Amino acid sequence: MMPIEIYDKEEFRKIAERAIECRVKRLKDVVKIKARTKRYLYTIKVKPEEADEFIKTLKCRRIVEV
C-alpha cells in the first residue's frame, strides 16, 4: 500500500492529531513530514523555511527527526 500525499496543511494538521507518530525528514530542497496513523501513512512536503513553524502547530503525540 502506498502512502497518501496531502497538499492542504489544515487537512494534514487534523490527520496529525490522530497519528501515532510524526516523522520529519529534512532533504536539500524540501522537508517531508510523515504522519503514521493506524491504517495509513500520510505525507506532506513543505519548504524548509516554513517547516519549523508548521511542525510547532502539529498536535502529534510524538515527533521524531529522521
N, CA, C and O atoms as a Tinker XYZ file with bonds, in Angstrom:
   264  protein
     1  N      0.841000   -1.184000    0.000000    73     2
     2  CA     0.000000    0.000000    0.000000    64     1     3
     3  C      0.884000    1.245000    0.000000    63     2     4     5
     4  O      1.871000    1.316000    0.732000    81     3
     5  N      0.529000    2.203000   -0.810000    73     3     6
     6  CA     1.325000    3.421000   -0.959000    64     5     7
     7  C      0.899000    4.475000    0.069000    63     6     8     9
     8  O     -0.259000    4.516000    0.484000    81     7
     9  N      1.853000    5.329000    0.475000    73     7    10
    10  CA     1.487000    6.446000    1.353000    64     9    11
    11  C      0.579000    7.430000    0.606000    63    10    12    13
    12  O      0.596000    7.498000   -0.623000    81    11
    13  N     -0.192000    8.171000    1.353000    73    11    14
    14  CA    -1.106000    9.145000    0.762000    64    13    15
    15  C     -0.503000   10.529000    0.960000    63    14    16    17
    16  O     -0.238000   10.942000    2.089000    81    15
    17  N     -0.286000   11.251000   -0.152000    73    15    18
    18  CA     0.276000   12.594000   -0.047000    64    17    19
    19  C     -0.854000   13.607000    0.098000    63    18    20    21
    20  O     -1.826000   13.596000   -0.658000    81    19
    21  N     -0.703000   14.475000    1.084000    73    19    22
    22  CA    -1.680000   15.524000    1.372000    64    21    23
    23  C     -1.062000   16.850000    0.935000    63    22    24    25
    24  O      0.129000   17.081000    1.149000    81    23
    25  N     -1.862000   17.717000    0.326000    73    23    26
    26  CA    -1.355000   19.003000   -0.153000    64    25    27
    27  C     -1.870000   20.175000    0.682000    63    26    28    29
    28  O     -1.318000   21.273000    0.617000    81    27
    29  N     -2.923000   19.946000    1.462000    73    27    30
    30  CA    -3.528000   21.001000    2.276000    64    29    31
    31  C     -3.003000   20.916000    3.708000    63    30    32    33
    32  O     -3.130000   19.876000    4.356000    81    31
    33  N     -2.416000   21.999000    4.201000    73    31    34
    34  CA    -1.813000   21.994000    5.544000    64    33    35
    35  C     -2.848000   21.788000    6.644000    63    34    36    37
    36  O     -2.581000   21.092000    7.624000    81    35
    37  N     -4.026000   22.388000    6.490000    73    35    38
    38  CA    -5.071000   22.238000    7.510000    64    37    39
    39  C     -5.530000   20.789000    7.614000    63    38    40    41
    40  O     -5.734000   20.269000    8.711000    81    39
    41  N     -5.686000   20.155000    6.485000    73    39    42
    42  CA    -6.104000   18.752000    6.471000    64    41    43
    43  C     -5.043000   17.878000    7.144000    63    42    44    45
    44  O     -5.373000   16.949000    7.882000    81    43
    45  N     -3.758000   18.184000    6.883000    73    43    46
    46  CA    -2.679000   17.402000    7.485000    64    45    47
    47  C     -2.643000   17.594000    9.003000    63    46    48    49
    48  O     -2.348000   16.652000    9.738000    81    47
    49  N     -2.942000   18.806000    9.475000    73    47    50
    50  CA    -2.979000   19.053000   10.931000    64    49    51
    51  C     -4.025000   18.172000   11.609000    63    50    52    53
    52  O     -3.785000   17.640000   12.693000    81    51
    53  N     -5.179000   18.020000   10.974000    73    51    54
    54  CA    -6.245000   17.172000   11.534000    64    53    55
    55  C     -5.818000   15.711000   11.567000    63    54    56    57
    56  O     -6.091000   14.996000   12.531000    81    55
    57  N     -5.148000   15.275000   10.510000    73    55    58
    58  CA    -4.659000   13.890000   10.455000    64    57    59
    59  C     -3.598000   13.669000   11.530000    63    58    60    61
    60  O     -3.579000   12.621000   12.175000    81    59
    61  N     -2.718000   14.647000   11.725000    73    59    62
    62  CA    -1.624000   14.521000   12.699000    64    61    63
    63  C     -2.150000   14.371000   14.125000    63    62    64    65
    64  O     -1.493000   13.747000   14.958000    81    63
    65  N     -3.317000   14.930000   14.418000    73    63    66
    66  CA    -3.894000   14.808000   15.759000    64    65    67
    67  C     -4.194000   13.359000   16.117000    63    66    68    69
    68  O     -4.066000   12.963000   17.276000    81    67
    69  N     -4.594000   12.567000   15.121000    73    67    70
    70  CA    -4.907000   11.164000   15.398000    64    69    71
    71  C     -3.753000   10.222000   15.055000    63    70    72    73
    72  O     -3.904000    9.002000   15.136000    81    71
    73  N     -2.612000   10.776000   14.674000    73    71    74
    74  CA    -1.458000    9.951000   14.294000    64    73    75
    75  C     -0.753000    9.387000   15.520000    63    74    76    77
    76  O     -0.719000   10.009000   16.582000    81    75
    77  N     -0.195000    8.204000   15.349000    73    75    78
    78  CA     0.587000    7.555000   16.401000    64    77    79
    79  C      1.935000    8.256000   16.529000    63    78    80    81
    80  O      2.439000    8.464000   17.633000    81    79
    81  N      2.512000    8.619000   15.378000    73    79    82
    82  CA     3.835000    9.242000   15.359000    64    81    83
    83  C      3.967000   10.106000   14.110000    63    82    84    85
    84  O      3.412000    9.786000   13.059000    81    83
    85  N      4.710000   11.208000   14.239000    73    83    86
    86  CA     5.034000   12.050000   13.089000    64    85    87
    87  C      6.543000   12.056000   12.921000    63    86    88    89
    88  O      7.285000   12.233000   13.887000    81    87
    89  N      6.987000   11.864000   11.698000    73    87    90
    90  CA     8.422000   11.859000   11.405000    64    89    91
    91  C      8.750000   13.020000   10.495000    63    90    92    93
    92  O      7.998000   13.332000    9.571000    81    91
    93  N      9.887000   13.663000   10.763000    73    91    94
    94  CA    10.332000   14.804000    9.976000    64    93    95
    95  C     11.616000   14.409000    9.265000    63    94    96    97
    96  O     12.602000   14.051000    9.908000    81    95
    97  N     11.604000   14.474000    7.943000    73    95    98
    98  CA    12.795000   14.147000    7.153000    64    97    99
    99  C     13.197000   15.392000    6.380000    63    98   100   101
   100  O     12.464000   15.864000    5.511000    81    99
   101  N     14.374000   15.919000    6.710000    73    99   102
   102  CA    14.870000   17.138000    6.064000    64   101   103
   103  C     15.785000   16.770000    4.898000    63   102   104   105
   104  O     16.833000   16.152000    5.084000    81   103
   105  N     15.371000   17.158000    3.704000    73   103   106
   106  CA    16.165000   16.941000    2.498000    64   105   107
   107  C     16.737000   18.286000    2.043000    63   106   108   109
   108  O     16.517000   19.299000    2.707000    81   107
   109  N     17.459000   18.311000    0.936000    73   107   110
   110  CA    18.100000   19.548000    0.472000    64   109   111
   111  C     17.101000   20.656000    0.178000    63   110   112   113
   112  O     17.243000   21.774000    0.671000    81   111
   113  N     16.093000   20.346000   -0.624000    73   111   114
   114  CA    15.184000   21.381000   -1.106000    64   113   115
   115  C     13.788000   21.336000   -0.501000    63   114   116   117
   116  O     12.961000   22.204000   -0.781000    81   115
   117  N     13.517000   20.318000    0.335000    73   115   118
   118  CA    12.162000   20.165000    0.875000    64   117   119
   119  C     12.228000   19.423000    2.214000    63   118   120   121
   120  O     13.179000   18.690000    2.487000    81   119
   121  N     11.206000   19.628000    3.035000    73   119   122
   122  CA    11.085000   18.888000    4.293000    64   121   123
   123  C      9.830000   18.038000    4.185000    63   122   124   125
   124  O      8.743000   18.552000    3.921000    81   123
   125  N      9.984000   16.736000    4.389000    73   123   126
   126  CA     8.846000   15.820000    4.345000    64   125   127
   127  C      8.408000   15.528000    5.770000    63   126   128   129
   128  O      9.230000   15.212000    6.630000    81   127
   129  N      7.121000   15.634000    6.012000    73   127   130
   130  CA     6.568000   15.289000    7.314000    64   129   131
   131  C      5.615000   14.123000    7.086000    63   130   132   133
   132  O      4.716000   14.188000    6.247000    81   131
   133  N      5.828000   13.063000    7.844000    73   131   134
   134  CA     5.051000   11.838000    7.667000    64   133   135
   135  C      4.253000   11.564000    8.934000    63   134   136   137
   136  O      4.806000   11.564000   10.033000    81   135
   137  N      2.972000   11.335000    8.783000    73   135   138
   138  CA     2.097000   11.036000    9.916000    64   137   139
   139  C      1.627000    9.589000    9.799000    63   138   140   141
   140  O      0.956000    9.224000    8.833000    81   139
   141  N      1.978000    8.778000   10.776000    73   139   142
   142  CA     1.602000    7.359000   10.778000    64   141   143
   143  C      0.325000    7.190000   11.595000    63   142   144   145
   144  O      0.328000    7.376000   12.812000    81   143
   145  N     -0.756000    6.841000   10.924000    73   143   146
   146  CA    -1.996000    6.528000   11.633000    64   145   147
   147  C     -2.132000    5.012000   11.682000    63   146   148   149
   148  O     -1.277000    4.281000   11.181000    81   147
   149  N     -3.204000    4.559000   12.285000    73   147   150
   150  CA    -3.404000    3.122000   12.427000    64   149   151
   151  C     -3.470000    2.422000   11.066000    63   150   152   153
   152  O     -2.974000    1.307000   10.909000    81   151
   153  N     -4.079000    3.079000   10.101000    73   151   154
   154  CA    -4.313000    2.439000    8.810000    64   153   155
   155  C     -3.376000    2.898000    7.690000    63   154   156   157
   156  O     -2.929000    2.076000    6.890000    81   155
   157  N     -3.072000    4.195000    7.621000    73   155   158
   158  CA    -2.302000    4.743000    6.508000    64   157   159
   159  C     -1.108000    5.561000    6.986000    63   158   160   161
   160  O     -1.021000    5.959000    8.148000    81   159
   161  N     -0.187000    5.800000    6.043000    73   159   162
   162  CA     0.912000    6.737000    6.246000    64   161   163
   163  C      0.610000    7.941000    5.359000    63   162   164   165
   164  O      0.483000    7.803000    4.142000    81   163
   165  N      0.497000    9.113000    5.963000    73   163   166
   166  CA     0.217000   10.337000    5.224000    64   165   167
   167  C      1.483000   11.171000    5.179000    63   166   168   169
   168  O      2.224000   11.226000    6.161000    81   167
   169  N      1.741000   11.824000    4.044000    73   167   170
   170  CA     2.928000   12.662000    3.919000    64   169   171
   171  C      2.537000   14.038000    3.403000    63   170   172   173
   172  O      1.528000   14.205000    2.718000    81   171
   173  N      3.361000   15.015000    3.750000    73   171   174
   174  CA     3.218000   16.364000    3.204000    64   173   175
   175  C      4.623000   16.906000    2.988000    63   174   176   177
   176  O      5.534000   16.618000    3.764000    81   175
   177  N      4.792000   17.689000    1.936000    73   175   178
   178  CA     6.075000   18.328000    1.651000    64   177   179
   179  C      5.916000   19.817000    1.913000    63   178   180   181
   180  O      4.968000   20.442000    1.439000    81   179
   181  N      6.852000   20.383000    2.672000    73   179   182
   182  CA     6.834000   21.821000    2.938000    64   181   183
   183  C      8.218000   22.399000    2.655000    63   182   184   185
   184  O      9.214000   21.676000    2.641000    81   183
   185  N      8.263000   23.705000    2.432000    73   183   186
   186  CA     9.536000   24.381000    2.181000    64   185   187
   187  C     10.336000   24.425000    3.478000    63   186   188   189
   188  O      9.754000   24.542000    4.557000    81   187
   189  N     11.662000   24.333000    3.389000    73   187   190
   190  CA    12.492000   24.333000    4.610000    64   189   191
   191  C     12.273000   25.556000    5.506000    63   190   192   193
   192  O     12.331000   25.440000    6.730000    81   191
   193  N     12.022000   26.721000    4.911000    73   191   194
   194  CA    11.830000   27.931000    5.722000    64   193   195
   195  C     10.482000   27.943000    6.447000    63   194   196   197
   196  O     10.328000   28.651000    7.443000    81   195
   197  N      9.510000   27.173000    5.965000    73   195   198
   198  CA     8.194000   27.100000    6.609000    64   197   199
   199  C      8.076000   25.916000    7.569000    63   198   200   201
   200  O      7.132000   25.847000    8.355000    81   199
   201  N      9.018000   25.000000    7.508000    73   199   202
   202  CA     8.895000   23.720000    8.209000    64   201   203
   203  C      8.798000   23.865000    9.724000    63   202   204   205
   204  O      7.901000   23.286000   10.337000    81   203
   205  N      9.703000   24.627000   10.340000    73   203   206
   206  CA     9.720000   24.717000   11.800000    64   205   207
   207  C      8.425000   25.295000   12.355000    63   206   208   209
   208  O      7.911000   24.812000   13.363000    81   207
   209  N      7.896000   26.324000   11.705000    73   207   210
   210  CA     6.625000   26.907000   12.144000    64   209   211
   211  C      5.489000   25.899000   12.005000    63   210   212   213
   212  O      4.630000   25.797000   12.881000    81   211
   213  N      5.490000   25.166000   10.915000    73   211   214
   214  CA     4.433000   24.175000   10.671000    64   213   215
   215  C      4.504000   23.041000   11.687000    63   214   216   217
   216  O      3.471000   22.589000   12.181000    81   215
   217  N      5.706000   22.580000   12.003000    73   215   218
   218  CA     5.880000   21.486000   12.966000    64   217   219
   219  C      5.382000   21.903000   14.349000    63   218   220   221
   220  O      4.808000   21.089000   15.072000    81   219
   221  N      5.598000   23.162000   14.717000    73   219   222
   222  CA     5.134000   23.657000   16.021000    64   221   223
   223  C      3.609000   23.632000   16.136000    63   222   224   225
   224  O      3.074000   23.508000   17.238000    81   223
   225  N      2.913000   23.748000   15.013000    73   223   226
   226  CA     1.445000   23.768000   15.049000    64   225   227
   227  C      0.841000   22.368000   15.071000    63   226   228   229
   228  O     -0.360000   22.224000   15.299000    81   227
   229  N      1.647000   21.338000   14.841000    73   227   230
   230  CA     1.131000   19.963000   14.834000    64   229   231
   231  C      0.884000   19.469000   16.253000    63   230   232   233
   232  O      1.700000   19.690000   17.148000    81   231
   233  N     -0.238000   18.805000   16.450000    73   231   234
   234  CA    -0.566000   18.231000   17.758000    64   233   235
   235  C     -0.391000   16.715000   17.696000    63   234   236   237
   236  O     -1.298000   15.951000   18.025000    81   235
   237  N      0.775000   16.312000   17.275000    73   235   238
   238  CA     1.093000   14.893000   17.128000    64   237   239
   239  C      1.583000   14.360000   18.476000    63   238   240   241
   240  O      2.240000   15.080000   19.228000    81   239
   241  N      1.265000   13.099000   18.780000    73   239   242
   242  CA     1.683000   12.505000   20.060000    64   241   243
   243  C      3.195000   12.498000   20.211000    63   242   244   245
   244  O      3.727000   12.811000   21.276000    81   243
   245  N      3.885000   12.135000   19.122000    73   243   246
   246  CA     5.338000   12.016000   19.166000    64   245   247
   247  C      5.907000   12.527000   17.851000    63   246   248   249
   248  O      5.479000   12.097000   16.779000    81   247
   249  N      6.868000   13.440000   17.925000    73   247   250
   250  CA     7.510000   13.961000   16.720000    64   249   251
   251  C      8.969000   13.520000   16.740000    63   250   252   253
   252  O      9.694000   13.778000   17.701000    81   251
   253  N      9.393000   12.850000   15.664000    73   251   254
   254  CA    10.741000   12.289000   15.583000    64   253   255
   255  C     11.450000   12.878000   14.369000    63   254   256   257
   256  O     10.907000   12.873000   13.265000    81   255
   257  N     12.670000   13.386000   14.576000    73   255   258
   258  CA    13.503000   13.849000   13.457000    64   257   259
   259  C     14.247000   12.643000   12.901000    63   258   260   261
   260  O     14.914000   11.926000   13.647000    81   259
   261  N     14.138000   12.416000   11.598000    73   259   262
   262  CA    14.799000   11.260000   10.972000    64   261   263
   263  C     15.982000   11.738000   10.156000    63   262   264
   264  O     16.678000   10.927000    9.545000    81   263
